[in-house]
Amino acid sequence: MINQPTDPLNNSIKVKLLTYLAQELLTPLTSVVGMASVLNQEIYGPLTSKQKEYLDIIQNSSKQLRSLVEEIVGLAELDDNPSTIKCSAVDIETLCQQAVGSLSQVVSRQEQEISLSISPGSRLWLLDKDKVQLMLHHLIFSVVQSAGSGSVIRIHLSRKEQGINIAVWVFHPWLGDSLPHAKLYSDYLSNSERANYSEVNSGGREPQIAEQLPSLPTQGLSRLVLSFSELSALVAADEADKTPQLAGYGARERLGLLLCCQLVEMQGGQLSIQGSPDSGYRYMLALPCLNAMELLEG
């Protein structure tokens, strides 16, 4: 059988049709959520405990489906202009809060919490709102899905002269601050540091000095950059389980991390894992952007 070449026009038509179908799904889903809510308020008469239980399941499942459909629509819209950056003045605090809110149902099902902290500074930055929101959604989702019940997903936004940094990590009452696969990162980074040390002593290249992360102790801090091209090659070759950056994640979480890497690199930024065995590890999303308030005042 001869494989026919992919037709970009046909792909575009399929994406647009899927978008329309997904948008049409939103209307009945919204109706189901609304009517279930009305019934749950017992406006039309009292309900038994079993009826209330079933209505809660209908409401929660419908909200989950609506969230998935909205995610599909967002990805389809991204496909129209994947490499085009559309910057506008964005309230970064509101954007982070919206990203956290979009995952409230998932967090509740996992018996977890999300804690968002924001350092003082300007709220308005020149960003591509849709791409940043997608990045945050998929990065946080991958951590939520891989963290255990009882965990607190912590997100910290800090402003820098060159842009903004967003750190994501997990706090667990028994395990402390880190990421779900901290042991993998620790072993990988230790081996990398030993390899760098050997190369220097044998006349090889100088080791790269890890960028220091202010919110973590600097002693023994390491940094592992996640490259979209390298990780996507591993996934395509079905070797994702051999790399600590993706090992332990499910298929959806892996693809979400890949999308996050791709989107941040499009905007000149970088996604990395930073930390040490003592201080714990966390994702650091570094996004170069301009302070919109400074531009307006200037």
C-alpha positions as CSV (number, residue, x, y, z in Angstrom):
1,M,0.0,0.0,0.0
2,I,1.3,3.4,-0.9
3,N,1.0,6.1,1.8
4,Q,-0.6,9.2,0.4
5,P,1.2,12.5,1.3
6,T,-0.5,14.6,4.0
7,D,-2.7,17.4,2.6
8,P,-2.4,20.5,4.7
9,L,-5.7,21.7,3.3
10,N,-7.5,18.5,4.3
11,N,-6.0,18.7,7.8
12,S,-7.1,22.3,8.1
13,I,-10.7,21.3,7.2
14,K,-10.7,18.4,9.7
15,V,-9.4,20.7,12.5
16,K,-12.1,23.3,11.7
17,L,-14.9,20.7,11.6
18,L,-13.7,19.2,14.9
19,T,-13.7,22.7,16.4
20,Y,-17.3,23.3,15.3
21,L,-18.4,19.9,16.6
22,A,-16.7,20.6,19.9
23,Q,-18.4,24.1,20.2
24,E,-21.8,22.5,19.4
25,L,-21.2,20.1,22.3
26,L,-20.9,23.0,24.7
27,T,-24.5,24.1,24.4
28,P,-26.2,20.8,25.5
29,L,-23.5,20.3,28.2
30,T,-24.2,23.8,29.6
31,S,-28.0,23.0,29.6
32,V,-27.3,19.7,31.5
33,V,-25.2,21.5,34.1
34,G,-27.8,24.2,34.5
35,M,-30.9,21.9,34.8
36,A,-29.1,19.6,37.2
37,S,-28.3,22.6,39.4
38,V,-31.9,23.7,39.4
39,L,-33.1,20.2,40.4
40,N,-30.4,20.0,43.1
41,Q,-31.8,23.2,44.7
42,E,-35.2,21.3,45.1
43,I,-37.2,24.1,43.5
44,Y,-39.6,21.6,42.0
45,G,-39.9,19.5,45.1
46,P,-37.7,17.6,47.6
47,L,-35.2,14.9,46.5
48,T,-34.1,11.7,48.2
49,S,-30.5,11.3,49.3
50,K,-29.9,8.9,46.4
51,Q,-31.4,11.3,43.8
52,K,-29.1,14.1,45.2
53,E,-26.1,11.7,44.9
54,Y,-26.9,11.0,41.3
55,L,-27.4,14.7,40.5
56,D,-24.0,15.5,42.0
57,I,-22.5,12.9,39.7
58,I,-24.3,14.4,36.7
59,Q,-23.2,17.9,37.6
60,N,-19.5,17.0,38.2
61,S,-19.3,14.7,35.1
62,S,-20.9,17.4,32.9
63,K,-18.5,20.1,34.2
64,Q,-15.6,17.7,33.5
65,L,-16.8,17.1,30.0
66,R,-17.3,20.9,29.4
67,S,-13.8,21.5,30.6
68,L,-12.4,18.9,28.1
69,V,-14.4,20.4,25.2
70,E,-13.1,23.9,26.0
71,E,-9.6,22.5,26.0
72,I,-10.2,20.9,22.6
73,V,-11.5,24.2,21.2
74,G,-8.5,26.0,22.6
75,L,-6.0,23.5,21.0
76,A,-7.9,23.8,17.7
77,E,-7.6,27.6,17.7
78,L,-3.9,27.3,18.4
79,D,-3.5,25.0,15.4
80,D,-4.7,27.8,13.1
81,N,-1.6,30.0,13.8
82,P,0.8,27.8,15.8
83,S,3.9,29.9,15.4
84,T,2.3,33.4,15.4
85,I,2.9,35.4,18.6
86,K,0.1,37.8,19.3
87,C,1.2,40.1,22.2
88,S,-1.2,42.3,24.2
89,A,-1.3,43.8,27.6
90,V,-2.2,40.9,29.9
91,D,-3.0,40.9,33.7
92,I,-0.6,38.1,34.6
93,E,-2.2,37.6,38.1
94,T,-5.7,37.1,36.6
95,L,-4.3,34.8,34.0
96,C,-2.7,32.6,36.6
97,Q,-5.9,32.6,38.6
98,Q,-7.9,31.5,35.5
99,A,-5.4,28.7,34.8
100,V,-5.8,27.5,38.4
101,G,-9.6,27.8,38.3
102,S,-9.8,25.7,35.1
103,L,-8.3,22.7,37.0
104,S,-10.4,23.0,40.1
105,Q,-12.5,19.9,39.2
106,V,-9.4,17.8,38.5
107,V,-7.8,18.9,41.8
108,S,-10.9,18.1,43.7
109,R,-11.2,14.6,42.3
110,Q,-7.5,14.0,43.2
111,E,-8.1,15.2,46.8
112,Q,-5.5,17.9,46.4
113,E,-5.2,21.7,46.7
114,I,-3.6,24.4,44.7
115,S,-1.8,27.3,46.4
116,L,-1.0,30.3,44.2
117,S,1.4,33.0,45.5
118,I,2.5,36.1,43.7
119,S,5.4,38.4,44.4
120,P,4.7,42.2,44.4
121,G,5.1,44.1,41.2
122,S,3.5,45.1,38.0
123,R,0.4,43.1,36.9
124,L,0.4,44.1,33.2
125,W,2.8,42.4,30.8
126,L,3.0,42.1,27.0
127,L,2.2,38.5,26.4
128,D,0.4,36.1,24.1
129,K,-2.4,35.4,26.4
130,D,-3.7,32.2,24.8
131,K,-0.3,30.5,24.6
132,V,0.6,31.4,28.1
133,Q,-2.7,30.1,29.5
134,L,-2.3,26.8,27.6
135,M,1.3,26.5,28.9
136,L,0.2,27.0,32.5
137,H,-2.8,24.6,32.1
138,H,-0.8,21.7,30.8
139,L,2.2,22.2,33.1
140,I,0.0,22.3,36.2
141,F,-2.1,19.4,34.9
142,S,0.9,17.2,34.5
143,V,1.9,17.8,38.1
144,V,-1.6,17.4,39.5
145,Q,-2.0,14.0,37.7
146,S,1.3,12.6,38.9
147,A,1.1,13.9,42.5
148,G,-0.5,11.8,45.2
149,S,-3.7,12.6,47.1
150,G,-3.3,15.0,50.0
151,S,-0.7,17.0,48.1
152,V,-0.7,20.8,47.6
153,I,0.3,22.0,44.2
154,R,2.2,25.2,44.7
155,I,2.6,27.9,42.1
156,H,4.7,31.0,42.6
157,L,4.9,34.0,40.2
158,S,7.8,36.3,40.4
159,R,8.7,39.3,38.2
160,K,12.2,39.8,36.8
161,E,13.7,42.6,34.7
162,Q,13.7,40.4,31.7
163,G,10.2,39.0,32.2
164,I,8.4,36.7,34.5
165,N,9.2,33.3,36.2
166,I,6.6,30.8,37.2
167,A,7.6,28.0,39.5
168,V,5.4,24.9,40.0
169,W,6.1,22.2,42.6
170,V,4.4,19.9,45.1
171,F,4.2,20.0,48.9
172,H,3.2,16.8,50.7
173,P,2.8,16.6,54.5
174,W,5.1,13.6,54.7
175,L,7.4,14.1,51.7
176,G,7.9,17.9,51.9
177,D,8.6,20.2,48.9
178,S,9.6,18.6,45.6
179,L,8.2,17.1,42.4
180,P,6.7,13.6,42.1
181,H,9.7,12.1,40.3
182,A,12.4,13.8,42.4
183,K,14.6,10.6,42.7
184,L,14.8,10.4,38.9
185,Y,16.0,14.0,38.6
186,S,18.4,13.6,41.5
187,D,20.1,10.6,40.0
188,Y,20.2,12.1,36.5
189,L,21.6,15.4,37.6
190,S,24.2,13.7,39.8
191,N,25.4,11.6,36.9
192,S,25.5,14.7,34.6
193,E,27.6,16.6,37.2
194,R,30.0,13.7,37.5
195,A,30.4,13.5,33.7
196,N,31.0,17.3,33.5
197,Y,33.6,17.0,36.3
198,S,35.4,14.2,34.5
199,E,35.5,16.2,31.2
200,V,37.0,19.2,32.9
201,N,39.7,17.1,34.6
202,S,40.5,15.4,31.3
203,G,40.9,18.7,29.4
204,G,37.3,18.6,28.1
205,R,34.8,21.5,27.9
206,E,33.9,23.6,31.0
207,P,30.8,22.5,32.7
208,Q,27.8,24.8,32.4
209,I,27.0,26.7,35.6
210,A,23.4,26.2,36.7
211,E,21.3,29.4,36.9
212,Q,20.7,30.2,40.5
213,L,17.1,30.2,41.6
214,P,16.4,32.8,44.3
215,S,13.5,30.9,45.9
216,L,15.7,27.9,46.5
217,P,18.9,27.5,48.5
218,T,21.8,28.0,46.1
219,Q,24.1,25.4,47.6
220,G,24.2,22.3,45.3
221,L,21.5,23.7,43.0
222,S,21.2,22.0,39.6
223,R,19.2,22.8,36.5
224,L,17.9,20.5,33.9
225,V,16.5,22.2,30.7
226,L,13.6,20.6,29.0
227,S,14.1,20.9,25.2
228,F,11.1,20.4,22.9
229,S,13.1,19.0,20.0
230,E,15.0,16.4,22.3
231,L,11.9,15.3,24.2
232,S,9.7,15.0,21.1
233,A,12.4,12.8,19.4
234,L,12.4,10.5,22.5
235,V,8.6,10.3,22.4
236,A,8.6,9.6,18.6
237,A,11.2,6.8,19.2
238,D,9.1,5.4,22.0
239,E,12.0,6.0,24.5
240,A,10.2,8.4,26.8
241,D,10.5,6.0,29.8
242,K,14.3,6.2,29.5
243,T,14.5,9.9,30.3
244,P,13.7,11.3,33.8
245,Q,12.0,14.3,32.3
246,L,9.1,12.2,31.0
247,A,9.4,8.9,33.0
248,G,6.5,8.2,35.3
249,Y,4.0,10.4,33.4
250,G,1.0,9.1,31.5
251,A,0.6,9.7,27.7
252,R,-1.5,12.8,28.1
253,E,0.8,14.4,30.7
254,R,3.8,13.7,28.4
255,L,2.1,15.4,25.5
256,G,1.1,18.3,27.7
257,L,4.7,18.8,28.8
258,L,5.8,18.7,25.2
259,L,3.2,21.3,24.2
260,C,4.4,23.5,27.1
261,C,8.0,23.2,26.0
262,Q,7.1,24.1,22.4
263,L,5.0,27.1,23.3
264,V,7.5,28.6,25.7
265,E,10.3,28.1,23.2
266,M,8.2,29.9,20.5
267,Q,8.2,32.9,22.8
268,G,11.9,32.8,23.5
269,G,11.5,31.3,26.9
270,Q,12.5,28.1,28.6
271,L,11.1,25.3,30.8
272,S,13.5,23.7,33.3
273,I,13.7,21.5,36.4
274,Q,15.6,23.2,39.1
275,G,16.7,22.2,42.6
276,S,18.7,19.8,44.7
277,P,18.1,16.6,46.7
278,D,18.1,18.7,49.9
279,S,15.9,21.6,48.8
280,G,13.6,19.6,46.4
281,Y,12.9,20.1,42.7
282,R,10.4,22.3,40.8
283,Y,9.5,23.3,37.3
284,M,10.6,26.8,36.4
285,L,8.9,28.5,33.5
286,A,11.0,31.5,32.4
287,L,9.2,33.7,30.0
288,P,10.9,36.9,28.5
289,C,8.4,39.7,28.1
290,L,8.0,43.5,28.5
291,N,6.5,45.3,31.4
292,A,3.4,47.0,29.9
293,M,3.2,49.5,32.7
294,E,6.7,50.7,32.2
295,L,6.1,51.2,28.5
296,L,2.9,53.2,29.2
297,E,4.7,55.4,31.8
298,G,7.7,55.8,29.5
